[in-house]
């Protein structure tokens, strides 16, 4: 009985600590901002997104830079990037979502849409 009470108290304490954020700063499965947008792996993900979109949509967008981004850890990593591209003479922003699971050689573009406010 004492063991059961101790286990229940431990679970309650852990739930309390998690709820206040004292032990964790980020929600498991939540989105976290990418701190270094110039990281080469982030650039690789952005290039993959543009190339895949170009292949699927028969377009010729050219990546200029990653404007902002965030990641979400799931059974791999979801990347949500706002990227700046050249479409001919026009500069446009798109939001690209990429799922990446490198240990299984899986990478897939899950979304590529214009950011509202593009000229």
Phi and psi restraints in degrees (range 20) as a CNS / XPLOR table:
assign (resid 1 and name C) (resid 2 and name N)
       (resid 2 and name CA) (resid 2 and name C) 1.0 -62.0 20.0 2
assign (resid 2 and name N) (resid 2 and name CA)
       (resid 2 and name C) (resid 3 and name N) 1.0 -39.3 20.0 2
assign (resid 2 and name C) (resid 3 and name N)
       (resid 3 and name CA) (resid 3 and name C) 1.0 -63.3 20.0 2
assign (resid 3 and name N) (resid 3 and name CA)
       (resid 3 and name C) (resid 4 and name N) 1.0 -41.4 20.0 2
assign (resid 3 and name C) (resid 4 and name N)
       (resid 4 and name CA) (resid 4 and name C) 1.0 -64.1 20.0 2
assign (resid 4 and name N) (resid 4 and name CA)
       (resid 4 and name C) (resid 5 and name N) 1.0 -42.7 20.0 2
assign (resid 4 and name C) (resid 5 and name N)
       (resid 5 and name CA) (resid 5 and name C) 1.0 -64.9 20.0 2
assign (resid 5 and name N) (resid 5 and name CA)
       (resid 5 and name C) (resid 6 and name N) 1.0 -42.6 20.0 2
assign (resid 5 and name C) (resid 6 and name N)
       (resid 6 and name CA) (resid 6 and name C) 1.0 -63.0 20.0 2
assign (resid 6 and name N) (resid 6 and name CA)
       (resid 6 and name C) (resid 7 and name N) 1.0 -43.0 20.0 2
assign (resid 6 and name C) (resid 7 and name N)
       (resid 7 and name CA) (resid 7 and name C) 1.0 -63.6 20.0 2
assign (resid 7 and name N) (resid 7 and name CA)
       (resid 7 and name C) (resid 8 and name N) 1.0 -43.4 20.0 2
assign (resid 7 and name C) (resid 8 and name N)
       (resid 8 and name CA) (resid 8 and name C) 1.0 -63.8 20.0 2
assign (resid 8 and name N) (resid 8 and name CA)
       (resid 8 and name C) (resid 9 and name N) 1.0 -40.9 20.0 2
assign (resid 8 and name C) (resid 9 and name N)
       (resid 9 and name CA) (resid 9 and name C) 1.0 -65.0 20.0 2
assign (resid 9 and name N) (resid 9 and name CA)
       (resid 9 and name C) (resid 10 and name N) 1.0 -39.2 20.0 2
assign (resid 9 and name C) (resid 10 and name N)
       (resid 10 and name CA) (resid 10 and name C) 1.0 -63.9 20.0 2
assign (resid 10 and name N) (resid 10 and name CA)
       (resid 10 and name C) (resid 11 and name N) 1.0 -44.4 20.0 2
assign (resid 10 and name C) (resid 11 and name N)
       (resid 11 and name CA) (resid 11 and name C) 1.0 -62.0 20.0 2
assign (resid 11 and name N) (resid 11 and name CA)
       (resid 11 and name C) (resid 12 and name N) 1.0 -44.6 20.0 2
assign (resid 11 and name C) (resid 12 and name N)
       (resid 12 and name CA) (resid 12 and name C) 1.0 -61.5 20.0 2
assign (resid 12 and name N) (resid 12 and name CA)
       (resid 12 and name C) (resid 13 and name N) 1.0 -41.7 20.0 2
assign (resid 12 and name C) (resid 13 and name N)
       (resid 13 and name CA) (resid 13 and name C) 1.0 -63.3 20.0 2
assign (resid 13 and name N) (resid 13 and name CA)
       (resid 13 and name C) (resid 14 and name N) 1.0 -44.5 20.0 2
assign (resid 13 and name C) (resid 14 and name N)
       (resid 14 and name CA) (resid 14 and name C) 1.0 -63.4 20.0 2
assign (resid 14 and name N) (resid 14 and name CA)
       (resid 14 and name C) (resid 15 and name N) 1.0 -41.0 20.0 2
assign (resid 14 and name C) (resid 15 and name N)
       (resid 15 and name CA) (resid 15 and name C) 1.0 -63.4 20.0 2
assign (resid 15 and name N) (resid 15 and name CA)
       (resid 15 and name C) (resid 16 and name N) 1.0 -40.2 20.0 2
assign (resid 15 and name C) (resid 16 and name N)
       (resid 16 and name CA) (resid 16 and name C) 1.0 -65.0 20.0 2
assign (resid 16 and name N) (resid 16 and name CA)
       (resid 16 and name C) (resid 17 and name N) 1.0 -45.1 20.0 2
assign (resid 16 and name C) (resid 17 and name N)
       (resid 17 and name CA) (resid 17 and name C) 1.0 -63.8 20.0 2
assign (resid 17 and name N) (resid 17 and name CA)
       (resid 17 and name C) (resid 18 and name N) 1.0 -42.4 20.0 2
assign (resid 17 and name C) (resid 18 and name N)
       (resid 18 and name CA) (resid 18 and name C) 1.0 -64.8 20.0 2
assign (resid 18 and name N) (resid 18 and name CA)
       (resid 18 and name C) (resid 19 and name N) 1.0 -40.7 20.0 2
assign (resid 18 and name C) (resid 19 and name N)
       (resid 19 and name CA) (resid 19 and name C) 1.0 -66.1 20.0 2
assign (resid 19 and name N) (resid 19 and name CA)
       (resid 19 and name C) (resid 20 and name N) 1.0 -34.1 20.0 2
assign (resid 19 and name C) (resid 20 and name N)
       (resid 20 and name CA) (resid 20 and name C) 1.0 -84.4 20.0 2
assign (resid 20 and name N) (resid 20 and name CA)
       (resid 20 and name C) (resid 21 and name N) 1.0 -13.5 20.0 2
assign (resid 20 and name C) (resid 21 and name N)
       (resid 21 and name CA) (resid 21 and name C) 1.0 81.3 20.0 2
assign (resid 21 and name N) (resid 21 and name CA)
       (resid 21 and name C) (resid 22 and name N) 1.0 8.4 20.0 2
assign (resid 21 and name C) (resid 22 and name N)
       (resid 22 and name CA) (resid 22 and name C) 1.0 -65.9 20.0 2
assign (resid 22 and name N) (resid 22 and name CA)
       (resid 22 and name C) (resid 23 and name N) 1.0 -36.9 20.0 2
assign (resid 22 and name C) (resid 23 and name N)
       (resid 23 and name CA) (resid 23 and name C) 1.0 -91.8 20.0 2
assign (resid 23 and name N) (resid 23 and name CA)
       (resid 23 and name C) (resid 24 and name N) 1.0 -29.5 20.0 2
assign (resid 23 and name C) (resid 24 and name N)
       (resid 24 and name CA) (resid 24 and name C) 1.0 -128.1 20.0 2
assign (resid 24 and name N) (resid 24 and name CA)
       (resid 24 and name C) (resid 25 and name N) 1.0 140.1 20.0 2
assign (resid 24 and name C) (resid 25 and name N)
       (resid 25 and name CA) (resid 25 and name C) 1.0 -98.1 20.0 2
assign (resid 25 and name N) (resid 25 and name CA)
       (resid 25 and name C) (resid 26 and name N) 1.0 -15.6 20.0 2
assign (resid 25 and name C) (resid 26 and name N)
       (resid 26 and name CA) (resid 26 and name C) 1.0 -133.0 20.0 2
assign (resid 26 and name N) (resid 26 and name CA)
       (resid 26 and name C) (resid 27 and name N) 1.0 147.7 20.0 2
assign (resid 26 and name C) (resid 27 and name N)
       (resid 27 and name CA) (resid 27 and name C) 1.0 -76.7 20.0 2
assign (resid 27 and name N) (resid 27 and name CA)
       (resid 27 and name C) (resid 28 and name N) 1.0 131.1 20.0 2
assign (resid 27 and name C) (resid 28 and name N)
       (resid 28 and name CA) (resid 28 and name C) 1.0 -61.3 20.0 2
assign (resid 28 and name N) (resid 28 and name CA)
       (resid 28 and name C) (resid 29 and name N) 1.0 129.0 20.0 2
assign (resid 28 and name C) (resid 29 and name N)
       (resid 29 and name CA) (resid 29 and name C) 1.0 83.1 20.0 2
assign (resid 29 and name N) (resid 29 and name CA)
       (resid 29 and name C) (resid 30 and name N) 1.0 -4.7 20.0 2
assign (resid 29 and name C) (resid 30 and name N)
       (resid 30 and name CA) (resid 30 and name C) 1.0 -83.1 20.0 2
assign (resid 30 and name N) (resid 30 and name CA)
       (resid 30 and name C) (resid 31 and name N) 1.0 169.9 20.0 2
assign (resid 30 and name C) (resid 31 and name N)
       (resid 31 and name CA) (resid 31 and name C) 1.0 -90.3 20.0 2
assign (resid 31 and name N) (resid 31 and name CA)
       (resid 31 and name C) (resid 32 and name N) 1.0 138.3 20.0 2
assign (resid 31 and name C) (resid 32 and name N)
       (resid 32 and name CA) (resid 32 and name C) 1.0 -124.2 20.0 2
assign (resid 32 and name N) (resid 32 and name CA)
       (resid 32 and name C) (resid 33 and name N) 1.0 137.3 20.0 2
assign (resid 32 and name C) (resid 33 and name N)
       (resid 33 and name CA) (resid 33 and name C) 1.0 -65.5 20.0 2
assign (resid 33 and name N) (resid 33 and name CA)
       (resid 33 and name C) (resid 34 and name N) 1.0 145.8 20.0 2
assign (resid 33 and name C) (resid 34 and name N)
       (resid 34 and name CA) (resid 34 and name C) 1.0 -81.8 20.0 2
assign (resid 34 and name N) (resid 34 and name CA)
       (resid 34 and name C) (resid 35 and name N) 1.0 121.9 20.0 2
assign (resid 34 and name C) (resid 35 and name N)
       (resid 35 and name CA) (resid 35 and name C) 1.0 -76.6 20.0 2
assign (resid 35 and name N) (resid 35 and name CA)
       (resid 35 and name C) (resid 36 and name N) 1.0 -37.9 20.0 2
assign (resid 35 and name C) (resid 36 and name N)
       (resid 36 and name CA) (resid 36 and name C) 1.0 -116.0 20.0 2
assign (resid 36 and name N) (resid 36 and name CA)
       (resid 36 and name C) (resid 37 and name N) 1.0 93.2 20.0 2
assign (resid 36 and name C) (resid 37 and name N)
       (resid 37 and name CA) (resid 37 and name C) 1.0 -68.7 20.0 2
assign (resid 37 and name N) (resid 37 and name CA)
       (resid 37 and name C) (resid 38 and name N) 1.0 -16.6 20.0 2
assign (resid 37 and name C) (resid 38 and name N)
       (resid 38 and name CA) (resid 38 and name C) 1.0 -90.9 20.0 2
assign (resid 38 and name N) (resid 38 and name CA)
       (resid 38 and name C) (resid 39 and name N) 1.0 3.2 20.0 2
assign (resid 38 and name C) (resid 39 and name N)
       (resid 39 and name CA) (resid 39 and name C) 1.0 -56.8 20.0 2
assign (resid 39 and name N) (resid 39 and name CA)
       (resid 39 and name C) (resid 40 and name N) 1.0 136.4 20.0 2
assign (resid 39 and name C) (resid 40 and name N)
       (resid 40 and name CA) (resid 40 and name C) 1.0 -62.3 20.0 2
assign (resid 40 and name N) (resid 40 and name CA)
       (resid 40 and name C) (resid 41 and name N) 1.0 -33.0 20.0 2
assign (resid 40 and name C) (resid 41 and name N)
       (resid 41 and name CA) (resid 41 and name C) 1.0 -70.1 20.0 2
assign (resid 41 and name N) (resid 41 and name CA)
       (resid 41 and name C) (resid 42 and name N) 1.0 -37.9 20.0 2
assign (resid 41 and name C) (resid 42 and name N)
       (resid 42 and name CA) (resid 42 and name C) 1.0 -62.9 20.0 2
assign (resid 42 and name N) (resid 42 and name CA)
       (resid 42 and name C) (resid 43 and name N) 1.0 -41.7 20.0 2
assign (resid 42 and name C) (resid 43 and name N)
       (resid 43 and name CA) (resid 43 and name C) 1.0 -61.7 20.0 2
assign (resid 43 and name N) (resid 43 and name CA)
       (resid 43 and name C) (resid 44 and name N) 1.0 -39.3 20.0 2
assign (resid 43 and name C) (resid 44 and name N)
       (resid 44 and name CA) (resid 44 and name C) 1.0 -62.9 20.0 2
assign (resid 44 and name N) (resid 44 and name CA)
       (resid 44 and name C) (resid 45 and name N) 1.0 -41.7 20.0 2
assign (resid 44 and name C) (resid 45 and name N)
       (resid 45 and name CA) (resid 45 and name C) 1.0 -64.3 20.0 2
assign (resid 45 and name N) (resid 45 and name CA)
       (resid 45 and name C) (resid 46 and name N) 1.0 -43.6 20.0 2
assign (resid 45 and name C) (resid 46 and name N)
       (resid 46 and name CA) (resid 46 and name C) 1.0 -63.7 20.0 2
assign (resid 46 and name N) (resid 46 and name CA)
       (resid 46 and name C) (resid 47 and name N) 1.0 -43.9 20.0 2
assign (resid 46 and name C) (resid 47 and name N)
       (resid 47 and name CA) (resid 47 and name C) 1.0 -61.9 20.0 2
assign (resid 47 and name N) (resid 47 and name CA)
       (resid 47 and name C) (resid 48 and name N) 1.0 -41.9 20.0 2
assign (resid 47 and name C) (resid 48 and name N)
       (resid 48 and name CA) (resid 48 and name C) 1.0 -59.2 20.0 2
assign (resid 48 and name N) (resid 48 and name CA)
       (resid 48 and name C) (resid 49 and name N) 1.0 -44.1 20.0 2
assign (resid 48 and name C) (resid 49 and name N)
       (resid 49 and name CA) (resid 49 and name C) 1.0 -61.0 20.0 2
assign (resid 49 and name N) (resid 49 and name CA)
       (resid 49 and name C) (resid 50 and name N) 1.0 -46.7 20.0 2
assign (resid 49 and name C) (resid 50 and name N)
       (resid 50 and name CA) (resid 50 and name C) 1.0 -66.6 20.0 2
assign (resid 50 and name N) (resid 50 and name CA)
       (resid 50 and name C) (resid 51 and name N) 1.0 -45.3 20.0 2
assign (resid 50 and name C) (resid 51 and name N)
       (resid 51 and name CA) (resid 51 and name C) 1.0 -61.9 20.0 2
assign (resid 51 and name N) (resid 51 and name CA)
       (resid 51 and name C) (resid 52 and name N) 1.0 -45.4 20.0 2
assign (resid 51 and name C) (resid 52 and name N)
       (resid 52 and name CA) (resid 52 and name C) 1.0 -63.7 20.0 2
assign (resid 52 and name N) (resid 52 and name CA)
       (resid 52 and name C) (resid 53 and name N) 1.0 -44.0 20.0 2
assign (resid 52 and name C) (resid 53 and name N)
       (resid 53 and name CA) (resid 53 and name C) 1.0 -62.0 20.0 2
assign (resid 53 and name N) (resid 53 and name CA)
       (resid 53 and name C) (resid 54 and name N) 1.0 -44.4 20.0 2
assign (resid 53 and name C) (resid 54 and name N)
       (resid 54 and name CA) (resid 54 and name C) 1.0 -58.7 20.0 2
assign (resid 54 and name N) (resid 54 and name CA)
       (resid 54 and name C) (resid 55 and name N) 1.0 -44.1 20.0 2
assign (resid 54 and name C) (resid 55 and name N)
       (resid 55 and name CA) (resid 55 and name C) 1.0 -63.8 20.0 2
assign (resid 55 and name N) (resid 55 and name CA)
       (resid 55 and name C) (resid 56 and name N) 1.0 -43.0 20.0 2
assign (resid 55 and name C) (resid 56 and name N)
       (resid 56 and name CA) (resid 56 and name C) 1.0 -73.8 20.0 2
assign (resid 56 and name N) (resid 56 and name CA)
       (resid 56 and name C) (resid 57 and name N) 1.0 -39.0 20.0 2
assign (resid 56 and name C) (resid 57 and name N)
       (resid 57 and name CA) (resid 57 and name C) 1.0 -98.8 20.0 2
assign (resid 57 and name N) (resid 57 and name CA)
       (resid 57 and name C) (resid 58 and name N) 1.0 1.5 20.0 2
assign (resid 57 and name C) (resid 58 and name N)
       (resid 58 and name CA) (resid 58 and name C) 1.0 54.4 20.0 2
assign (resid 58 and name N) (resid 58 and name CA)
       (resid 58 and name C) (resid 59 and name N) 1.0 50.7 20.0 2
assign (resid 58 and name C) (resid 59 and name N)
       (resid 59 and name CA) (resid 59 and name C) 1.0 -117.3 20.0 2
assign (resid 59 and name N) (resid 59 and name CA)
       (resid 59 and name C) (resid 60 and name N) 1.0 175.9 20.0 2
assign (resid 59 and name C) (resid 60 and name N)
       (resid 60 and name CA) (resid 60 and name C) 1.0 -130.7 20.0 2
assign (resid 60 and name N) (resid 60 and name CA)
       (resid 60 and name C) (resid 61 and name N) 1.0 42.2 20.0 2
assign (resid 60 and name C) (resid 61 and name N)
       (resid 61 and name CA) (resid 61 and name C) 1.0 -65.6 20.0 2
assign (resid 61 and name N) (resid 61 and name CA)
       (resid 61 and name C) (resid 62 and name N) 1.0 146.4 20.0 2
assign (resid 61 and name C) (resid 62 and name N)
       (resid 62 and name CA) (resid 62 and name C) 1.0 -122.4 20.0 2
assign (resid 62 and name N) (resid 62 and name CA)
       (resid 62 and name C) (resid 63 and name N) 1.0 124.0 20.0 2
assign (resid 62 and name C) (resid 63 and name N)
       (resid 63 and name CA) (resid 63 and name C) 1.0 -66.6 20.0 2
assign (resid 63 and name N) (resid 63 and name CA)
       (resid 63 and name C) (resid 64 and name N) 1.0 130.9 20.0 2
assign (resid 63 and name C) (resid 64 and name N)
       (resid 64 and name CA) (resid 64 and name C) 1.0 -103.3 20.0 2
assign (resid 64 and name N) (resid 64 and name CA)
       (resid 64 and name C) (resid 65 and name N) 1.0 -51.6 20.0 2
assign (resid 64 and name C) (resid 65 and name N)
       (resid 65 and name CA) (resid 65 and name C) 1.0 -165.7 20.0 2
assign (resid 65 and name N) (resid 65 and name CA)
       (resid 65 and name C) (resid 66 and name N) 1.0 164.0 20.0 2
assign (resid 65 and name C) (resid 66 and name N)
       (resid 66 and name CA) (resid 66 and name C) 1.0 -91.8 20.0 2
assign (resid 66 and name N) (resid 66 and name CA)
       (resid 66 and name C) (resid 67 and name N) 1.0 121.5 20.0 2
assign (resid 66 and name C) (resid 67 and name N)
       (resid 67 and name CA) (resid 67 and name C) 1.0 -82.2 20.0 2
assign (resid 67 and name N) (resid 67 and name CA)
       (resid 67 and name C) (resid 68 and name N) 1.0 -46.3 20.0 2
assign (resid 67 and name C) (resid 68 and name N)
       (resid 68 and name CA) (resid 68 and name C) 1.0 -160.2 20.0 2
assign (resid 68 and name N) (resid 68 and name CA)
       (resid 68 and name C) (resid 69 and name N) 1.0 166.5 20.0 2
assign (resid 68 and name C) (resid 69 and name N)
       (resid 69 and name CA) (resid 69 and name C) 1.0 -168.8 20.0 2
assign (resid 69 and name N) (resid 69 and name CA)
       (resid 69 and name C) (resid 70 and name N) 1.0 163.6 20.0 2
assign (resid 69 and name C) (resid 70 and name N)
       (resid 70 and name CA) (resid 70 and name C) 1.0 -148.0 20.0 2
assign (resid 70 and name N) (resid 70 and name CA)
       (resid 70 and name C) (resid 71 and name N) 1.0 159.0 20.0 2
assign (resid 70 and name C) (resid 71 and name N)
       (resid 71 and name CA) (resid 71 and name C) 1.0 -124.6 20.0 2
assign (resid 71 and name N) (resid 71 and name CA)
       (resid 71 and name C) (resid 72 and name N) 1.0 156.7 20.0 2
assign (resid 71 and name C) (resid 72 and name N)
       (resid 72 and name CA) (resid 72 and name C) 1.0 -137.7 20.0 2
assign (resid 72 and name N) (resid 72 and name CA)
       (resid 72 and name C) (resid 73 and name N) 1.0 123.5 20.0 2
assign (resid 72 and name C) (resid 73 and name N)
       (resid 73 and name CA) (resid 73 and name C) 1.0 -88.9 20.0 2
assign (resid 73 and name N) (resid 73 and name CA)
       (resid 73 and name C) (resid 74 and name N) 1.0 121.4 20.0 2
assign (resid 73 and name C) (resid 74 and name N)
       (resid 74 and name CA) (resid 74 and name C) 1.0 -127.8 20.0 2
assign (resid 74 and name N) (resid 74 and name CA)
       (resid 74 and name C) (resid 75 and name N) 1.0 -128.2 20.0 2
assign (resid 74 and name C) (resid 75 and name N)
       (resid 75 and name CA) (resid 75 and name C) 1.0 -82.7 20.0 2
assign (resid 75 and name N) (resid 75 and name CA)
       (resid 75 and name C) (resid 76 and name N) 1.0 9.2 20.0 2
assign (resid 75 and name C) (resid 76 and name N)
       (resid 76 and name CA) (resid 76 and name C) 1.0 -167.5 20.0 2
assign (resid 76 and name N) (resid 76 and name CA)
       (resid 76 and name C) (resid 77 and name N) 1.0 -144.1 20.0 2
assign (resid 76 and name C) (resid 77 and name N)
       (resid 77 and name CA) (resid 77 and name C) 1.0 -130.3 20.0 2
assign (resid 77 and name N) (resid 77 and name CA)
       (resid 77 and name C) (resid 78 and name N) 1.0 128.3 20.0 2
assign (resid 77 and name C) (resid 78 and name N)
       (resid 78 and name CA) (resid 78 and name C) 1.0 -92.1 20.0 2
assign (resid 78 and name N) (resid 78 and name CA)
       (resid 78 and name C) (resid 79 and name N) 1.0 132.8 20.0 2
assign (resid 78 and name C) (resid 79 and name N)
       (resid 79 and name CA) (resid 79 and name C) 1.0 -112.5 20.0 2
assign (resid 79 and name N) (resid 79 and name CA)
       (resid 79 and name C) (resid 80 and name N) 1.0 131.3 20.0 2
assign (resid 79 and name C) (resid 80 and name N)
       (resid 80 and name CA) (resid 80 and name C) 1.0 -121.0 20.0 2
assign (resid 80 and name N) (resid 80 and name CA)
       (resid 80 and name C) (resid 81 and name N) 1.0 108.8 20.0 2
assign (resid 80 and name C) (resid 81 and name N)
       (resid 81 and name CA) (resid 81 and name C) 1.0 -119.0 20.0 2
assign (resid 81 and name N) (resid 81 and name CA)
       (resid 81 and name C) (resid 82 and name N) 1.0 139.5 20.0 2
assign (resid 81 and name C) (resid 82 and name N)
       (resid 82 and name CA) (resid 82 and name C) 1.0 -99.7 20.0 2
assign (resid 82 and name N) (resid 82 and name CA)
       (resid 82 and name C) (resid 83 and name N) 1.0 120.2 20.0 2
assign (resid 82 and name C) (resid 83 and name N)
       (resid 83 and name CA) (resid 83 and name C) 1.0 -120.3 20.0 2
assign (resid 83 and name N) (resid 83 and name CA)
       (resid 83 and name C) (resid 84 and name N) 1.0 146.9 20.0 2
assign (resid 83 and name C) (resid 84 and name N)
       (resid 84 and name CA) (resid 84 and name C) 1.0 -101.2 20.0 2
assign (resid 84 and name N) (resid 84 and name CA)
       (resid 84 and name C) (resid 85 and name N) 1.0 129.3 20.0 2
assign (resid 84 and name C) (resid 85 and name N)
       (resid 85 and name CA) (resid 85 and name C) 1.0 -130.1 20.0 2
assign (resid 85 and name N) (resid 85 and name CA)
       (resid 85 and name C) (resid 86 and name N) 1.0 161.5 20.0 2
assign (resid 85 and name C) (resid 86 and name N)
       (resid 86 and name CA) (resid 86 and name C) 1.0 -101.5 20.0 2
assign (resid 86 and name N) (resid 86 and name CA)
       (resid 86 and name C) (resid 87 and name N) 1.0 130.5 20.0 2
assign (resid 86 and name C) (resid 87 and name N)
       (resid 87 and name CA) (resid 87 and name C) 1.0 -120.6 20.0 2
assign (resid 87 and name N) (resid 87 and name CA)
       (resid 87 and name C) (resid 88 and name N) 1.0 89.2 20.0 2
assign (resid 87 and name C) (resid 88 and name N)
       (resid 88 and name CA) (resid 88 and name C) 1.0 68.4 20.0 2
assign (resid 88 and name N) (resid 88 and name CA)
       (resid 88 and name C) (resid 89 and name N) 1.0 -122.9 20.0 2
assign (resid 88 and name C) (resid 89 and name N)
       (resid 89 and name CA) (resid 89 and name C) 1.0 -89.4 20.0 2
assign (resid 89 and name N) (resid 89 and name CA)
       (resid 89 and name C) (resid 90 and name N) 1.0 -10.7 20.0 2
assign (resid 89 and name C) (resid 90 and name N)
       (resid 90 and name CA) (resid 90 and name C) 1.0 -89.0 20.0 2
assign (resid 90 and name N) (resid 90 and name CA)
       (resid 90 and name C) (resid 91 and name N) 1.0 142.5 20.0 2
assign (resid 90 and name C) (resid 91 and name N)
       (resid 91 and name CA) (resid 91 and name C) 1.0 -101.1 20.0 2
assign (resid 91 and name N) (resid 91 and name CA)
       (resid 91 and name C) (resid 92 and name N) 1.0 130.1 20.0 2
assign (resid 91 and name C) (resid 92 and name N)
       (resid 92 and name CA) (resid 92 and name C) 1.0 -135.0 20.0 2
assign (resid 92 and name N) (resid 92 and name CA)
       (resid 92 and name C) (resid 93 and name N) 1.0 156.9 20.0 2
assign (resid 92 and name C) (resid 93 and name N)
       (resid 93 and name CA) (resid 93 and name C) 1.0 -111.9 20.0 2
assign (resid 93 and name N) (resid 93 and name CA)
       (resid 93 and name C) (resid 94 and name N) 1.0 139.6 20.0 2
assign (resid 93 and name C) (resid 94 and name N)
       (resid 94 and name CA) (resid 94 and name C) 1.0 -130.8 20.0 2
assign (resid 94 and name N) (resid 94 and name CA)
       (resid 94 and name C) (resid 95 and name N) 1.0 151.6 20.0 2
assign (resid 94 and name C) (resid 95 and name N)
       (resid 95 and name CA) (resid 95 and name C) 1.0 -102.7 20.0 2
assign (resid 95 and name N) (resid 95 and name CA)
       (resid 95 and name C) (resid 96 and name N) 1.0 122.0 20.0 2
assign (resid 95 and name C) (resid 96 and name N)
       (resid 96 and name CA) (resid 96 and name C) 1.0 -115.0 20.0 2
assign (resid 96 and name N) (resid 96 and name CA)
       (resid 96 and name C) (resid 97 and name N) 1.0 135.9 20.0 2
assign (resid 96 and name C) (resid 97 and name N)
       (resid 97 and name CA) (resid 97 and name C) 1.0 -116.6 20.0 2
assign (resid 97 and name N) (resid 97 and name CA)
       (resid 97 and name C) (resid 98 and name N) 1.0 129.0 20.0 2
assign (resid 97 and name C) (resid 98 and name N)
       (resid 98 and name CA) (resid 98 and name C) 1.0 -131.4 20.0 2
assign (resid 98 and name N) (resid 98 and name CA)
       (resid 98 and name C) (resid 99 and name N) 1.0 132.8 20.0 2
assign (resid 98 and name C) (resid 99 and name N)
       (resid 99 and name CA) (resid 99 and name C) 1.0 -98.1 20.0 2
assign (resid 99 and name N) (resid 99 and name CA)
       (resid 99 and name C) (resid 100 and name N) 1.0 130.8 20.0 2
assign (resid 99 and name C) (resid 100 and name N)
       (resid 100 and name CA) (resid 100 and name C) 1.0 -130.9 20.0 2
assign (resid 100 and name N) (resid 100 and name CA)
       (resid 100 and name C) (resid 101 and name N) 1.0 128.3 20.0 2
assign (resid 100 and name C) (resid 101 and name N)
       (resid 101 and name CA) (resid 101 and name C) 1.0 -139.1 20.0 2
assign (resid 101 and name N) (resid 101 and name CA)
       (resid 101 and name C) (resid 102 and name N) 1.0 76.7 20.0 2
assign (resid 101 and name C) (resid 102 and name N)
       (resid 102 and name CA) (resid 102 and name C) 1.0 -61.4 20.0 2
assign (resid 102 and name N) (resid 102 and name CA)
       (resid 102 and name C) (resid 103 and name N) 1.0 -30.8 20.0 2
assign (resid 102 and name C) (resid 103 and name N)
       (resid 103 and name CA) (resid 103 and name C) 1.0 -70.2 20.0 2
assign (resid 103 and name N) (resid 103 and name CA)
       (resid 103 and name C) (resid 104 and name N) 1.0 -14.6 20.0 2
assign (resid 103 and name C) (resid 104 and name N)
       (resid 104 and name CA) (resid 104 and name C) 1.0 -112.7 20.0 2
assign (resid 104 and name N) (resid 104 and name CA)
       (resid 104 and name C) (resid 105 and name N) 1.0 9.4 20.0 2
assign (resid 104 and name C) (resid 105 and name N)
       (resid 105 and name CA) (resid 105 and name C) 1.0 56.4 20.0 2
assign (resid 105 and name N) (resid 105 and name CA)
       (resid 105 and name C) (resid 106 and name N) 1.0 43.3 20.0 2
assign (resid 105 and name C) (resid 106 and name N)
       (resid 106 and name CA) (resid 106 and name C) 1.0 -115.3 20.0 2
assign (resid 106 and name N) (resid 106 and name CA)
       (resid 106 and name C) (resid 107 and name N) 1.0 127.5 20.0 2
assign (resid 106 and name C) (resid 107 and name N)
       (resid 107 and name CA) (resid 107 and name C) 1.0 -149.9 20.0 2
assign (resid 107 and name N) (resid 107 and name CA)
       (resid 107 and name C) (resid 108 and name N) 1.0 126.8 20.0 2
assign (resid 107 and name C) (resid 108 and name N)
       (resid 108 and name CA) (resid 108 and name C) 1.0 -144.3 20.0 2
assign (resid 108 and name N) (resid 108 and name CA)
       (resid 108 and name C) (resid 109 and name N) 1.0 140.0 20.0 2
assign (resid 108 and name C) (resid 109 and name N)
       (resid 109 and name CA) (resid 109 and name C) 1.0 -80.2 20.0 2
assign (resid 109 and name N) (resid 109 and name CA)
       (resid 109 and name C) (resid 110 and name N) 1.0 120.2 20.0 2
assign (resid 109 and name C) (resid 110 and name N)
       (resid 110 and name CA) (resid 110 and name C) 1.0 -103.9 20.0 2
assign (resid 110 and name N) (resid 110 and name CA)
       (resid 110 and name C) (resid 111 and name N) 1.0 -17.5 20.0 2
assign (resid 110 and name C) (resid 111 and name N)
       (resid 111 and name CA) (resid 111 and name C) 1.0 -162.9 20.0 2
assign (resid 111 and name N) (resid 111 and name CA)
       (resid 111 and name C) (resid 112 and name N) 1.0 145.0 20.0 2
assign (resid 111 and name C) (resid 112 and name N)
       (resid 112 and name CA) (resid 112 and name C) 1.0 -152.0 20.0 2
assign (resid 112 and name N) (resid 112 and name CA)
       (resid 112 and name C) (resid 113 and name N) 1.0 104.3 20.0 2
assign (resid 112 and name C) (resid 113 and name N)
       (resid 113 and name CA) (resid 113 and name C) 1.0 -138.1 20.0 2
assign (resid 113 and name N) (resid 113 and name CA)
       (resid 113 and name C) (resid 114 and name N) 1.0 149.9 20.0 2
assign (resid 113 and name C) (resid 114 and name N)
       (resid 114 and name CA) (resid 114 and name C) 1.0 -66.1 20.0 2
assign (resid 114 and name N) (resid 114 and name CA)
       (resid 114 and name C) (resid 115 and name N) 1.0 145.8 20.0 2
assign (resid 114 and name C) (resid 115 and name N)
       (resid 115 and name CA) (resid 115 and name C) 1.0 -84.6 20.0 2
assign (resid 115 and name N) (resid 115 and name CA)
       (resid 115 and name C) (resid 116 and name N) 1.0 131.0 20.0 2
assign (resid 115 and name C) (resid 116 and name N)
       (resid 116 and name CA) (resid 116 and name C) 1.0 -57.4 20.0 2
assign (resid 116 and name N) (resid 116 and name CA)
       (resid 116 and name C) (resid 117 and name N) 1.0 141.9 20.0 2
assign (resid 116 and name C) (resid 117 and name N)
       (resid 117 and name CA) (resid 117 and name C) 1.0 103.3 20.0 2
assign (resid 117 and name N) (resid 117 and name CA)
       (resid 117 and name C) (resid 118 and name N) 1.0 -3.5 20.0 2
assign (resid 117 and name C) (resid 118 and name N)
       (resid 118 and name CA) (resid 118 and name C) 1.0 -63.4 20.0 2
assign (resid 118 and name N) (resid 118 and name CA)
       (resid 118 and name C) (resid 119 and name N) 1.0 142.1 20.0 2
